[in-house]
Amino acid sequence: MWNKPWKYREGIAISVGLLITGALLQVSIGPVEWFFLMWPANIIVLAILIVALGLFYALRSKVYLFRFMTQVEAAVPALAAASVLTIIMGLSRQVPEGRPAVDPIGLTRMLSFWPFVIIYLWNIVIVAEVGIHQLMHFRKRFIPSLISHLGLFIFVTCATLGSADMQRLKMYCEEGKPEWRGIDDVQEVHELPLAIELQKFTIDEYPPKLAIFDSKTGNVLPKDKPQNIIIEPDFTSDELMGWNITVEKYIEDAMPANMLKMMKGMPSQMMQMMRMDDLGMRINAGGFVEYKEKGAATAILIKAQKGSVVKKGWVSTGSYMFPMSSLKLDDNTEIAMSPREPLRYASDVNIYTKEGSAIQAHIEVNKPFSIGSWKIYQLDFNKEQGKWSSLSVYELVSDPWLPATYVGLYLLIIGAVLMFITAGRNKYKKKEEDKK
């Protein structure tokens, strides 16, 4: 072993040695802390890495290890080790950056696991050295491979070194109140170069659903296979567990009539603080009327019939201002409306920058708004207030290295396509030569 030329056993030995070194570092000094590589430390490290790679190639005639880096016997074991660790990462639940691993080894925080980091660094060195070799001995047929190696180097290095500069914050915005502070995963507060003021929150909901519940447990029936009926705009009647359900009146935004009487002449500030849970179902006893203001909820007047038994009454999801309303069918069951699920929700906001700009924006789930290096995502809202929510939760993400990472990814794709094309072309040429 270690007699020149080196073969696969030497390549395996190097990879195993690097894994053991990583394990010793993991035990002795703990996981890799990437925040040390925040700007400008990461760009300095990248510059040092590029210079080192150039020196490795320049000294390959004097140091056999540097020459071995460009050989397949070094690349295959390194790639195999990286693949195994990547599979382990995919099979184990990873914790967010900044939180400790939940396992004693550190596999649930793989991106900070020393063996993983070192073996990937070894792979990147190999990829870079092969790319430099192909560039220095350029041939037209090297183009697909060269593009792939360059793309992989850019993608991995930029994604790794740039991770320390990435910020992911939550911002809680109340209607009409500009907010410029965000909270990270460890609940630290960060001041941002921009402020967000919520102007209007809107939500579209799925149609309401009616289901029969067990009065004692609150479970939807039948227990083994719960059933429900969806109240579409053209709904008239349907059957549910032997009951024929007919909608006699549908009010999208409704308020208990008794409650509305109580609210007349009441100051608006008191109305906002008002909760009627303590009154129980009595507040709903007088039925529902249309009400297009905050606190309203969907209410449906239904008739349930099974044989000669007829039940009639209002059902409603209730809101943060009044309790839900259900229709009792017998001693054990009642029909009620399930909480309506959001179909889409969005915010109309004003965004203010330190430069004095004021930008109007519409932020929707899966449709973020970009400003500078920041992307603003609609994340959540006040579930208790539902569609009347006066609070909107945003996720703000800044990743300055993301464009470079995308460049690497696109180069990888282009290189893969070119390799596929050239492989097919070479195969065709070989067949033609064999025919001759």
C-alpha positions in Angstrom: 0.0 0.0 0.0 1.1 3.6 -0.8 3.3 2.3 -3.6 3.0 4.5 -6.6 0.8 4.7 -8.6 -1.9 4.8 -6.0 -5.1 2.8 -6.6 -8.5 2.6 -5.1 -7.3 1.3 -1.8 -5.3 4.5 -1.2 -8.3 6.5 -2.2 -10.5 4.6 0.3 -7.8 5.0 3.0 -7.7 8.8 2.5 -11.5 9.1 2.6 -11.7 6.9 5.8 -8.9 9.0 7.3 -10.7 12.2 6.7 -13.9 10.8 8.2 -12.0 9.7 11.3 -10.4 13.1 11.6 -13.8 14.7 11.3 -15.2 12.4 14.0 -12.3 13.4 16.4 -13.0 17.1 15.7 -16.7 16.6 16.4 -16.0 15.0 19.7 -13.2 17.4 20.8 -14.5 20.8 19.7 -18.1 20.3 18.8 -20.0 20.9 15.6 -19.0 23.4 12.9 -20.3 26.9 13.8 -20.9 28.6 10.4 -21.6 32.1 11.9 -17.8 32.5 12.1 -17.9 32.7 8.3 -20.1 35.7 8.1 -19.0 38.5 5.6 -16.2 39.3 5.0 -14.7 36.1 6.5 -16.4 33.9 3.9 -15.1 35.8 0.9 -11.6 35.6 2.5 -11.9 31.9 3.0 -13.1 31.5 -0.6 -10.1 33.5 -1.9 -7.7 31.3 0.2 -9.3 28.2 -1.1 -8.9 29.3 -4.8 -5.3 30.2 -4.2 -4.6 26.9 -2.5 -6.2 25.0 -5.4 -3.9 26.8 -7.8 -0.9 25.9 -5.7 -2.0 22.3 -5.4 -2.0 22.0 -9.2 1.2 23.9 -9.6 3.0 21.6 -7.2 1.5 18.4 -8.5 4.8 17.3 -10.1 6.5 17.5 -6.6 3.7 16.3 -4.4 2.2 13.1 -5.5 -1.0 13.6 -3.4 -1.8 16.7 -5.5 -1.4 14.7 -8.7 -3.6 11.9 -7.2 -6.4 14.4 -6.7 -7.1 14.4 -10.5 -7.5 10.6 -10.7 -10.7 8.6 -10.6 -9.2 6.4 -7.8 -9.4 9.4 -5.5 -12.8 10.7 -6.8 -14.9 7.5 -6.5 -14.2 6.7 -2.8 -14.7 10.4 -1.9 -18.0 10.5 -3.8 -19.2 7.2 -2.2 -18.5 8.6 1.3 -20.3 11.9 0.6 -23.2 9.9 -0.9 -23.6 7.7 2.2 -23.6 10.8 4.5 -26.1 12.6 2.3 -28.4 9.6 2.4 -28.1 9.5 6.2 -29.0 13.2 6.3 -32.0 12.6 4.1 -33.3 9.8 6.3 -32.8 11.6 9.6 -34.9 14.6 10.7 -32.6 17.7 10.6 -32.9 20.5 13.2 -32.7 24.1 12.1 -29.4 25.9 12.1 -28.6 27.4 15.5 -30.2 24.6 17.5 -28.4 21.6 19.0 -28.6 18.2 17.5 -31.2 15.8 19.0 -28.8 12.8 18.8 -25.5 12.4 20.6 -23.4 12.0 17.5 -24.7 15.1 15.5 -26.3 13.3 12.5 -29.5 15.4 13.0 -27.4 18.5 12.3 -25.5 17.1 9.4 -24.5 20.5 7.8 -22.5 21.2 11.0 -21.2 17.6 11.3 -17.4 17.6 10.9 -17.0 14.4 8.9 -19.7 15.6 6.5 -18.0 19.0 6.1 -14.5 17.6 5.6 -15.5 14.9 3.1 -17.4 17.4 1.1 -14.4 19.7 1.2 -12.3 16.8 -0.1 -14.8 16.3 -3.0 -14.7 20.0 -3.9 -10.9 20.0 -4.0 -11.0 16.9 -6.3 -13.6 18.5 -8.5 -11.6 21.8 -8.7 -8.3 20.0 -9.5 -9.9 18.0 -12.3 -11.5 21.1 -13.7 -8.2 23.0 -13.6 -6.5 20.0 -15.3 -9.1 20.0 -18.1 -8.7 23.7 -18.5 -4.9 23.6 -18.7 -5.1 20.7 -21.2 -8.2 22.0 -23.0 -9.9 19.9 -25.6 -13.3 20.5 -27.2 -14.6 17.2 -25.8 -13.9 18.5 -22.2 -16.5 21.3 -22.5 -19.5 19.4 -20.9 -17.3 18.0 -18.1 -15.6 21.3 -17.5 -19.0 23.1 -17.2 -20.3 20.5 -14.8 -17.2 20.7 -12.6 -17.3 24.5 -12.6 -21.1 24.4 -11.7 -20.6 21.9 -8.9 -17.7 24.0 -7.4 -19.7 27.2 -7.5 -22.9 25.7 -6.2 -21.4 23.9 -3.2 -18.9 26.6 -2.2 -21.4 29.5 -2.5 -24.2 27.5 -0.8 -21.8 26.6 2.1 -19.9 29.8 2.6 -23.0 31.9 2.0 -25.1 30.1 4.6 -23.6 32.3 7.4 -24.9 35.4 5.7 -28.4 34.1 5.2 -31.0 35.6 7.5 -34.5 34.1 8.1 -36.7 36.2 10.4 -40.3 36.4 11.4 -42.1 39.8 11.6 -45.5 40.3 13.3 -47.4 43.3 11.9 -50.5 44.9 13.3 -52.8 46.8 11.0 -51.7 50.5 10.7 -48.5 50.0 12.8 -45.2 50.1 10.9 -42.8 47.3 12.1 -39.1 47.2 11.5 -38.0 44.4 13.9 -37.7 40.7 13.1 -37.3 37.6 15.3 -34.9 34.7 14.4 -35.2 31.0 15.4 -33.6 31.5 18.8 -36.0 34.5 19.6 -33.4 37.2 19.1 -34.6 40.5 17.9 -33.0 42.1 14.8 -33.6 45.6 13.4 -34.1 45.6 9.7 -33.3 48.2 7.0 -37.0 48.2 6.1 -40.3 48.5 7.8 -43.7 46.9 6.9 -47.1 48.5 7.6 -50.1 46.2 7.2 -52.9 48.1 5.4 -55.4 45.3 4.7 -55.5 41.5 5.3 -57.8 39.4 3.0 -58.6 35.7 3.0 -60.6 33.4 0.7 -62.0 30.3 2.4 -63.1 26.9 1.2 -66.9 26.4 1.3 -68.3 25.5 4.7 -68.7 21.8 5.7 -71.5 20.3 7.8 -70.8 17.2 9.8 -72.5 15.2 12.6 -70.6 15.1 15.9 -70.7 13.0 19.0 -72.1 15.4 21.7 -69.9 13.9 24.4 -66.5 13.4 22.7 -66.8 16.0 19.9 -65.6 13.5 17.3 -66.9 13.5 13.8 -69.1 10.6 13.0 -69.0 7.8 11.8 -65.9 7.3 13.9 -64.2 4.9 11.5 -65.0 6.9 8.4 -66.1 10.5 9.1 -68.6 12.0 6.7 -69.4 15.6 5.8 -71.3 17.6 3.2 -69.9 20.7 1.4 -72.2 23.6 1.1 -71.5 24.9 -2.4 -73.3 28.0 -3.6 -75.9 25.9 -5.5 -76.5 23.5 -2.7 -80.1 22.6 -1.8 -80.1 19.3 0.0 -78.1 16.2 0.7 -78.1 13.1 2.9 -75.8 12.7 5.9 -75.9 9.6 8.1 -79.5 9.0 7.2 -80.5 12.6 7.8 -81.8 14.7 4.9 -80.1 18.1 5.2 -81.8 21.1 3.5 -80.4 24.6 3.6 -83.1 27.2 4.0 -81.0 30.3 4.5 -77.3 31.0 4.0 -75.5 34.1 5.3 -71.8 34.5 4.5 -71.2 37.2 7.1 -73.6 36.9 10.0 -74.0 38.0 13.6 -76.4 36.7 16.3 -79.4 39.0 16.3 -79.4 39.3 20.1 -75.8 40.2 20.1 -76.3 42.9 17.5 -79.0 44.5 19.7 -76.5 44.5 22.6 -73.9 46.2 20.4 -76.1 49.1 19.3 -74.7 52.3 20.7 -71.7 50.6 22.2 -68.4 52.4 21.7 -66.2 50.8 19.0 -63.3 50.2 21.4 -65.5 48.2 23.8 -66.9 46.2 20.8 -63.3 45.2 19.9 -62.7 43.9 23.4 -66.1 42.1 23.6 -66.2 38.3 24.0 -69.4 36.4 24.5 -68.1 33.0 25.4 -69.5 33.4 29.0 -73.0 33.7 27.7 -72.8 30.3 26.0 -75.4 29.5 23.4 -77.9 31.9 24.7 -76.5 34.7 22.6 -77.3 32.7 19.5 -80.9 31.8 20.4 -82.5 34.6 18.5 -81.0 33.5 15.1 -78.6 35.3 12.8 -78.7 38.4 10.7 -76.3 39.7 8.0 -73.4 41.8 9.4 -70.5 43.0 7.2 -68.2 44.0 10.0 -65.4 42.5 12.0 -66.4 39.5 14.1 -69.0 38.2 11.6 -69.0 34.5 10.7 -70.9 32.2 8.3 -74.3 31.1 9.5 -76.7 28.6 7.9 -80.3 27.9 8.7 -80.9 24.1 8.1 -83.6 21.6 8.3 -82.6 18.0 9.2 -85.2 15.2 8.6 -85.0 11.5 9.3 -88.4 9.8 8.8 -90.9 11.7 10.8 -88.3 13.5 13.0 -87.6 17.0 11.8 -85.0 19.4 13.4 -84.6 23.0 12.4 -82.1 25.6 13.5 -79.0 27.7 12.9 -75.4 26.4 12.7 -72.4 28.6 12.6 -68.6 28.3 13.2 -68.7 31.2 15.5 -66.0 33.8 15.8 -63.8 35.5 18.3 -66.9 37.5 19.3 -69.5 34.8 19.7 -69.6 31.1 20.3 -70.3 28.4 17.7 -73.9 27.3 17.1 -75.0 23.7 16.4 -78.3 21.9 15.9 -79.0 19.0 18.3 -80.4 16.0 16.6 -80.8 13.7 19.6 -79.3 13.0 23.0 -76.0 11.8 21.5 -75.5 13.7 18.3 -75.6 17.2 16.8 -74.9 18.7 13.5 -72.4 21.6 13.3 -70.2 23.5 10.8 -66.5 22.7 10.8 -64.1 25.6 11.0 -63.6 27.0 7.5 -60.2 26.4 6.0 -58.3 29.2 4.2 -58.0 28.8 0.5 -55.6 31.7 0.1 -54.7 34.7 2.2 -52.7 37.9 1.4 -51.7 41.3 2.7 -51.7 44.7 1.2 -48.8 46.5 2.8 -46.6 49.6 2.7 -42.9 49.0 2.8 -40.6 51.8 3.9 -36.8 51.8 3.4 -34.0 53.7 5.1 -33.5 55.6 1.9 -37.0 57.2 2.4 -38.8 55.1 -0.3 -42.4 54.0 0.3 -43.6 51.0 -1.7 -47.1 49.5 -1.9 -47.0 45.8 -2.2 -49.3 42.7 -2.3 -47.9 39.7 -0.5 -49.6 36.4 -0.9 -48.8 32.8 0.1 -46.2 31.3 -2.3 -46.0 34.7 -4.0 -43.3 36.7 -2.1 -42.4 40.3 -2.6 -38.7 41.1 -3.3 -37.0 44.3 -2.2 -33.2 44.6 -2.3 -31.7 41.3 -0.9 -34.9 40.5 1.0 -37.8 38.3 0.1 -41.0 38.8 2.1 -43.3 35.8 2.4 -46.9 35.7 3.8 -46.5 33.2 6.6 -49.5 33.3 9.0 -52.2 35.4 10.6 -54.3 35.6 13.8 -56.2 32.3 13.6 -58.5 33.4 16.4 -59.8 36.4 14.4 -59.8 34.4 11.1 -60.6 36.5 8.1 -61.0 39.5 10.3 -57.4 39.3 11.4 -55.7 42.6 12.1 -52.3 40.9 12.4 -50.2 39.4 9.7 -47.1 37.3 10.1 -44.3 37.5 7.5 -41.1 35.6 6.9 -38.2 37.7 5.7 -35.3 35.9 4.0 -32.1 37.5 2.9 -29.5 35.3 1.1 -26.9 37.5 -0.7 -25.1 34.4 -2.1 -28.2 33.0 -3.7 -27.6 34.4 -7.2 -24.2 32.8 -7.3 -25.7 29.5 -6.1 -28.2 29.6 -8.9 -25.4 30.2 -11.4 -23.7 27.0 -10.2 -27.0 25.1 -10.4 -27.7 26.3 -14.0 -24.1 25.4 -15.0 -24.6 21.9 -13.6 -27.8 21.5 -15.6 -26.2 22.8 -18.8 -23.2 20.5 -18.3 -25.5 17.5 -17.7 -27.5 18.2 -20.9 -24.3 18.6 -23.0 -22.8 15.4 -21.6 -26.0 13.6 -22.5 -25.9 15.0 -26.0 -22.3 14.3 -26.6 -22.6 10.7 -25.2 -25.4 10.0 -27.6 -23.4 11.5 -30.5 -20.3 9.5 -29.6 -22.3 6.3 -29.4 -23.8 7.0 -32.9 -20.3 7.6 -34.3 -19.0 4.4 -32.9 -21.8 2.4 -34.4 -21.1 4.0 -37.8 -17.4 3.1 -37.5 -18.2 -0.5 -36.6 -20.4 -0.8 -39.7 -17.4 0.3 -41.9 
